[in-house]
Amino acid sequence: MKTRTNIRAGADPLQTCKQQKNYWMNQAQYMESIAANCQAYHPVYPVQPIYPPSQPTSGGGYVGGVWYADMSGTCA
């Protein structure tokens, strides 16, 4: 019985490995180029409103600069 052999049998997995390695190397270089050109983003926070001192700070709270009294425990 004669067995056929292929000299290039081991070349396909090696070639696939090289292609994958090159793909991921290119991805890494791409991400490094993005990071090199990236500027830090600092979000702009809204200015905190100045609360009038006449409003009590307990029993409620400010929402969007408006004072809301604590209404817990009351029936509506």
Beta strands, then each sheet from edge to edge (+ up, - down):
strand 1: 60-63
strand 2: 66-69
sheet 1: 1+ 2-
end
